[in-house]
């Protein structure tokens, strides 16, 4: 196992009716900006609950954060914070709203150009950020319990990420009933997103992280068990509770501590989203099976372990085991209703050169746990994804 530091200061308040805890978690003197996405949080009463929990505090609201949070939109929130002298942020939504809130929290305190200082430079020079909490309504990204954020600049068709310990949420409210009204597509995307998060921290090479492996395998098996059932029973509290907590644990730093990580699937997927507007989970479902196939030699030991422990494949022939594990992964995504080919989204071979060009532009020329996925391999991965 590798040396590591693990730090996660986010307080999780989990369960039905826990939005009321906001009153104890937000300072009484806070001037609060509530950030959200579309109108579902308002339509289903979540915003009203949050507002009621905040009581007599000064409150402003900012809606319209996109599914891939947009830089220009978020900068409007930054302007509002300055104009109204606000000092505490509250994200109400899924990973996109929380990611966007993280950026806003850092951008408010940024002295230079926020795109350059936070996203291009990776926030390495950022020294402060506004405090914020979150109310999770869409499990998927784990943003409610980590320090990662991904932002899109639609004008330049760029999707970049940053991470900073300054943007850990102070707290996150996880009430599984808030996911009851999600449409099937969003539930399916959330399950796929969480599953691939786990795979990218697990499917590398053996590092004697036995506990991390077992944690990861248990999380993946949980999603395989509950995913299809969740689509059929979205108001089942126990299914939603297991989904919500699994998604948080998939990306809170715990299973990646002390072991190598990949993330090639995510980086390639980000460029597809930036150029073609696909949902994040859709790009992951497209790219991951091709990464597994292209890297099957480098990932051989862990692929065999994955086949055995996650999918219970015990074929005598090892190559056959790997083939079946990749097929079962693709089939699981398809079972969740998430298509796994670029052609399913009317994207053809002519799109591949620009994706590769964007990878090069953003310095993503050596991906994977061994940094052995160069632009040539990325091109092959995309071609196999058609």
C-alpha positions as CSV (number, residue, x, y, z in Angstrom):
1,X,0.0,0.0,0.0
2,X,1.2,3.5,-0.8
3,X,1.8,6.3,1.7
4,X,-1.3,8.5,2.0
5,X,-3.0,11.3,3.9
6,X,-6.8,11.1,4.3
7,X,-8.8,14.2,5.3
8,X,-12.5,14.7,5.0
9,X,-14.1,17.4,7.2
10,X,-17.6,17.2,5.8
11,X,-20.3,16.5,8.3
12,X,-23.0,14.2,6.9
13,X,-26.5,14.5,8.3
14,X,-28.4,11.5,6.8
15,X,-32.0,10.5,6.8
16,X,-35.6,11.5,6.4
17,X,-36.5,15.0,7.6
18,X,-33.0,16.1,8.2
19,X,-33.2,19.4,6.4
20,X,-34.3,21.0,9.6
21,X,-30.8,20.5,10.9
22,X,-29.7,23.4,8.7
23,X,-30.8,25.7,11.5
24,X,-28.0,24.4,13.7
25,X,-25.4,24.1,11.0
26,X,-25.5,27.5,9.5
27,X,-24.4,30.5,11.6
28,X,-27.3,32.6,12.8
29,X,-25.7,35.8,11.5
30,X,-25.1,34.3,8.0
31,X,-26.2,36.1,4.9
32,X,-27.1,33.1,2.7
33,X,-27.2,32.4,-1.0
34,X,-29.1,29.3,-2.0
35,X,-28.0,27.9,-5.3
36,X,-30.0,25.4,-7.3
37,X,-30.5,24.1,-10.8
38,X,-33.9,23.9,-12.6
39,X,-37.3,24.2,-11.0
40,X,-37.6,20.7,-9.5
41,X,-36.3,21.8,-6.1
42,X,-38.9,24.5,-6.0
43,X,-41.7,22.4,-7.5
44,X,-41.2,19.5,-5.0
45,X,-41.0,21.8,-2.0
46,X,-37.3,21.3,-1.2
47,X,-36.5,25.0,-1.5
48,X,-39.4,25.8,0.8
49,X,-38.0,23.4,3.4
50,X,-34.6,24.9,3.2
51,X,-35.9,28.4,3.4
52,X,-38.0,27.5,6.5
53,X,-35.0,25.9,8.1
54,X,-32.9,29.0,7.6
55,X,-35.5,31.0,9.6
56,X,-34.8,34.7,10.0
57,X,-31.4,34.7,8.2
58,X,-31.0,37.0,5.2
59,X,-31.6,34.8,2.1
60,X,-31.0,35.3,-1.6
61,X,-31.5,32.7,-4.3
62,X,-29.8,31.9,-7.5
63,X,-31.2,29.3,-9.9
64,X,-30.4,28.0,-13.4
65,X,-27.1,26.1,-12.8
66,X,-26.8,23.8,-15.7
67,X,-26.4,20.0,-15.7
68,X,-22.8,20.7,-16.7
69,X,-22.3,23.9,-14.6
70,X,-21.4,26.8,-16.9
71,X,-18.7,29.3,-16.1
72,X,-20.7,32.3,-17.3
73,X,-23.7,31.3,-15.2
74,X,-21.7,30.9,-12.1
75,X,-19.9,34.2,-12.5
76,X,-23.4,35.8,-12.3
77,X,-23.7,34.2,-8.9
78,X,-20.3,35.6,-7.9
79,X,-21.5,39.1,-8.9
80,X,-24.7,38.7,-6.8
81,X,-22.6,37.7,-3.8
82,X,-20.5,40.8,-4.1
83,X,-23.5,43.0,-4.6
84,X,-25.5,41.6,-1.7
85,X,-22.5,41.1,0.7
86,X,-23.4,37.4,1.2
87,X,-21.1,35.2,3.2
88,X,-22.5,31.6,3.2
89,X,-23.6,29.4,0.3
90,X,-26.1,26.6,0.3
91,X,-26.2,24.2,-2.7
92,X,-29.6,22.5,-3.2
93,X,-29.3,19.9,-5.9
94,X,-27.0,17.2,-7.4
95,X,-23.4,17.1,-8.2
96,X,-23.6,19.9,-10.8
97,X,-25.1,22.4,-8.4
98,X,-22.6,21.4,-5.7
99,X,-19.7,21.5,-8.2
100,X,-20.8,24.9,-9.3
101,X,-21.1,26.1,-5.7
102,X,-17.5,25.0,-5.0
103,X,-16.4,27.1,-7.9
104,X,-18.4,30.1,-6.8
105,X,-17.0,29.8,-3.3
106,X,-13.5,30.0,-4.6
107,X,-14.2,32.6,-7.3
108,X,-15.7,35.1,-4.8
109,X,-12.3,35.2,-3.0
110,X,-10.2,35.1,-6.2
111,X,-8.1,38.2,-7.0
112,X,-7.3,37.3,-10.6
113,X,-9.3,35.8,-13.5
114,X,-11.2,32.9,-11.9
115,X,-11.0,30.7,-15.0
116,X,-7.2,30.9,-15.1
117,X,-6.6,30.9,-11.4
118,X,-9.0,28.2,-10.4
119,X,-9.5,25.9,-13.4
120,X,-6.5,26.3,-15.7
121,X,-4.0,26.5,-12.8
122,X,-5.9,24.0,-10.7
123,X,-6.6,26.4,-7.8
124,X,-3.0,25.9,-6.5
125,X,-2.8,29.6,-5.6
126,X,-6.3,30.0,-4.1
127,X,-6.0,30.7,-0.4
128,X,-9.6,31.2,0.8
129,X,-13.2,30.3,-0.2
130,X,-16.6,31.1,1.2
131,X,-18.1,28.4,3.5
132,X,-20.9,26.4,2.1
133,X,-23.2,23.4,2.8
134,X,-25.3,21.2,0.5
135,X,-28.7,19.5,0.4
136,X,-28.3,16.6,-1.9
137,X,-31.2,15.8,-4.2
138,X,-29.5,13.7,-6.9
139,X,-26.9,11.0,-5.8
140,X,-24.2,10.4,-8.4
141,X,-20.9,12.4,-8.2
142,X,-20.1,12.3,-4.5
143,X,-19.5,16.1,-4.7
144,X,-21.4,16.4,-1.4
145,X,-18.5,14.8,0.4
146,X,-15.3,15.7,-1.6
147,X,-13.2,18.6,-2.8
148,X,-13.5,18.1,-6.5
149,X,-15.4,20.3,-9.1
150,X,-15.8,20.2,-12.8
151,X,-16.9,23.3,-14.7
152,X,-17.8,23.9,-18.4
153,X,-17.0,27.0,-20.4
154,X,-19.6,26.7,-23.2
155,X,-18.2,29.6,-25.2
156,X,-14.9,27.8,-25.8
157,X,-16.2,24.2,-25.5
158,X,-13.9,23.4,-22.6
159,X,-14.6,21.3,-19.5
160,X,-12.0,21.6,-16.8
161,X,-11.7,20.5,-13.2
162,X,-10.1,21.6,-10.0
163,X,-9.7,20.3,-6.4
164,X,-9.0,22.2,-3.2
165,X,-9.4,21.4,0.4
166,X,-10.9,24.9,0.8
167,X,-14.1,23.7,-1.0
168,X,-15.0,20.7,1.1
169,X,-18.7,21.3,2.1
170,X,-19.0,22.2,5.8
171,X,-22.0,19.8,5.9
172,X,-24.2,17.9,3.6
173,X,-27.8,16.9,4.2
174,X,-28.6,13.5,2.7
175,X,-32.3,12.8,2.8
176,X,-33.2,9.8,0.5
177,X,-36.8,11.0,0.1
178,X,-35.5,13.9,-2.0
179,X,-34.6,11.5,-4.8
180,X,-38.1,10.0,-5.0
181,X,-39.2,12.3,-7.8
182,X,-36.1,11.9,-10.0
183,X,-36.9,10.8,-13.6
184,X,-35.5,7.4,-14.6
185,X,-32.8,8.9,-16.8
186,X,-31.3,10.8,-13.9
187,X,-31.4,7.8,-11.6
188,X,-29.7,5.7,-14.2
189,X,-27.0,8.3,-14.9
190,X,-26.4,8.5,-11.2
191,X,-25.9,4.8,-10.7
192,X,-23.5,4.6,-13.7
193,X,-21.6,7.7,-12.6
194,X,-21.1,6.2,-9.1
195,X,-20.1,2.8,-10.5
196,X,-17.4,4.3,-12.8
197,X,-16.1,6.4,-9.9
198,X,-15.4,3.2,-8.0
199,X,-13.9,1.4,-11.0
200,X,-11.5,4.2,-11.7
201,X,-10.0,3.8,-8.2
202,X,-10.1,0.0,-8.2
203,X,-9.3,-1.3,-11.7
204,X,-5.6,-0.5,-11.9
205,X,-2.9,-2.9,-10.6
206,X,-2.5,-4.7,-7.3
207,X,-1.1,-2.5,-4.6
208,X,-1.9,-4.6,-1.5
209,X,-4.7,-2.3,-0.6
210,X,-6.8,-5.2,0.5
211,X,-9.3,-3.2,2.5
212,X,-9.7,-0.6,-0.2
213,X,-10.4,-3.4,-2.7
214,X,-13.0,-5.0,-0.6
215,X,-14.7,-1.7,0.1
216,X,-14.8,-1.0,-3.7
217,X,-16.1,-4.5,-4.5
218,X,-18.9,-4.1,-2.0
219,X,-19.9,-0.7,-3.3
220,X,-20.0,-2.0,-6.9
221,X,-22.0,-5.1,-5.9
222,X,-24.4,-2.8,-4.1
223,X,-25.0,-0.7,-7.2
224,X,-25.4,-3.8,-9.3
225,X,-28.0,-5.2,-6.9
226,X,-30.0,-2.0,-6.4
227,X,-29.6,-0.2,-9.7
228,X,-32.3,-2.0,-11.8
229,X,-34.6,-2.2,-8.8
230,X,-34.3,1.5,-8.2
231,X,-35.6,2.2,-11.7
232,X,-38.7,0.2,-11.0
233,X,-39.2,1.4,-7.5
234,X,-37.9,5.0,-7.2
235,X,-39.9,5.7,-4.0
236,X,-38.4,2.7,-2.1
237,X,-36.7,4.5,0.8
238,X,-34.2,1.6,1.5
239,X,-33.1,1.5,-2.2
240,X,-32.7,5.3,-2.3
241,X,-30.8,5.3,1.0
242,X,-28.4,2.7,-0.1
243,X,-27.9,4.5,-3.4
244,X,-27.3,7.8,-1.8
245,X,-24.7,6.6,0.7
246,X,-22.9,4.4,-1.9
247,X,-22.6,7.4,-4.2
248,X,-21.0,9.4,-1.4
249,X,-18.6,6.7,-0.3
250,X,-17.6,6.1,-4.0
251,X,-16.0,9.5,-4.2
252,X,-15.1,10.8,-0.8
253,X,-11.4,9.8,-0.9
254,X,-11.7,6.7,1.3
255,X,-11.4,3.9,-1.3
256,X,-8.7,5.7,-3.2
257,X,-6.4,6.2,-0.2
258,X,-3.1,4.4,-0.6
259,X,-3.9,2.9,-4.0
260,X,-3.3,3.9,-7.7
261,X,-6.1,5.6,-9.6
262,X,-6.9,5.8,-13.3
263,X,-9.4,8.5,-14.4
264,X,-8.6,8.1,-18.1
265,X,-12.3,7.4,-18.7
266,X,-13.3,10.6,-17.0
267,X,-10.8,12.8,-18.8
268,X,-11.8,11.4,-22.3
269,X,-15.5,11.6,-21.3
270,X,-15.2,15.3,-20.3
271,X,-14.0,16.2,-23.8
272,X,-16.9,14.3,-25.4
273,X,-19.3,16.3,-23.1
274,X,-17.7,19.6,-23.9
275,X,-17.9,19.0,-27.6
276,X,-21.1,17.2,-28.0
277,X,-23.2,17.9,-24.9
278,X,-23.7,14.3,-23.7
279,X,-24.5,13.7,-20.1
280,X,-21.4,12.9,-18.0
281,X,-22.6,9.4,-17.2
282,X,-23.3,8.7,-20.9
283,X,-19.7,9.4,-21.8
284,X,-18.5,7.2,-19.0
285,X,-20.6,4.3,-20.2
286,X,-19.2,4.8,-23.7
287,X,-15.6,5.1,-22.8
288,X,-15.0,2.7,-19.9
289,X,-15.5,-0.7,-21.7
290,X,-13.1,0.5,-24.4
291,X,-10.5,1.5,-21.8
292,X,-10.8,-1.9,-20.2
293,X,-10.3,-3.6,-23.5
294,X,-7.4,-1.4,-24.6
295,X,-5.7,-1.7,-21.2
296,X,-6.5,-5.4,-20.6
297,X,-2.8,-6.4,-20.5
298,X,-1.8,-3.6,-18.1
299,X,-4.9,-4.2,-15.9
300,X,-4.9,-8.0,-16.2
301,X,-4.5,-8.9,-12.5
302,X,-7.2,-6.5,-11.4
303,X,-9.5,-7.4,-14.3
304,X,-9.4,-11.1,-13.2
305,X,-10.0,-10.1,-9.6
306,X,-12.9,-7.9,-10.8
307,X,-14.4,-10.7,-12.8
308,X,-14.2,-13.1,-9.8
309,X,-15.2,-10.9,-6.9
310,X,-17.7,-8.5,-8.5
311,X,-19.3,-10.6,-11.3
312,X,-18.5,-14.2,-9.9
313,X,-17.1,-15.3,-13.2
314,X,-15.2,-18.6,-12.8
315,X,-14.4,-19.6,-16.4
316,X,-11.3,-21.7,-16.7
317,X,-9.8,-19.6,-19.5
318,X,-8.5,-16.3,-18.1
319,X,-8.9,-14.4,-21.4
320,X,-12.5,-15.5,-21.5
321,X,-13.0,-14.3,-17.9
322,X,-11.8,-10.8,-18.9
323,X,-14.0,-10.8,-21.9
324,X,-17.0,-11.7,-19.9
325,X,-16.2,-9.1,-17.2
326,X,-16.1,-6.3,-19.8
327,X,-19.3,-7.6,-21.5
328,X,-21.1,-7.7,-18.1
329,X,-20.0,-4.1,-17.4
330,X,-21.4,-2.9,-20.7
331,X,-24.6,-5.0,-20.2
332,X,-25.1,-3.4,-16.8
333,X,-25.0,0.1,-18.2
334,X,-27.3,-0.9,-21.0
335,X,-29.7,-2.5,-18.4
336,X,-29.8,0.8,-16.6
337,X,-30.8,2.4,-19.9
338,X,-27.5,4.1,-20.6
339,X,-26.2,3.5,-24.1
340,X,-22.6,2.5,-24.5
341,X,-21.6,3.5,-28.1
342,X,-20.9,6.8,-29.6
343,X,-23.1,5.8,-32.6
344,X,-26.0,5.5,-30.2
345,X,-25.8,9.3,-29.9
346,X,-25.2,10.0,-33.6
347,X,-21.5,10.6,-33.1
348,X,-19.3,9.1,-35.8
349,X,-15.6,8.6,-36.6
350,X,-15.3,12.1,-37.9
351,X,-15.7,13.4,-34.4
352,X,-12.6,11.6,-33.0
353,X,-9.8,13.9,-34.3
354,X,-11.3,16.9,-32.5
355,X,-11.6,15.0,-29.2
356,X,-8.0,14.0,-29.4
357,X,-7.0,17.5,-30.3
358,X,-8.8,18.8,-27.2
359,X,-7.0,16.2,-25.0
360,X,-3.7,17.5,-26.4
361,X,-4.7,21.1,-25.9
362,X,-5.5,20.4,-22.2
363,X,-2.3,18.5,-21.6
364,X,-4.0,15.1,-21.2
365,X,-1.4,13.2,-23.2
366,X,-0.4,10.7,-20.6
367,X,-3.5,9.2,-18.9
368,X,-4.1,6.2,-16.7
369,X,-2.5,4.9,-13.5
370,X,0.8,4.3,-15.3
371,X,0.5,7.3,-17.6
372,X,0.7,5.0,-20.5
373,X,-2.4,6.1,-22.4
374,X,-1.0,8.5,-24.9
375,X,-2.9,10.3,-27.6
376,X,-2.6,7.3,-29.9
377,X,-4.2,5.0,-27.3
378,X,-6.9,7.6,-26.6
379,X,-7.7,7.6,-30.3
380,X,-7.9,3.8,-30.3
381,X,-10.2,3.9,-27.3
382,X,-12.5,6.3,-29.0
383,X,-12.5,4.3,-32.2
384,X,-13.4,1.2,-30.2
385,X,-16.3,3.2,-28.7
386,X,-18.1,3.9,-32.0
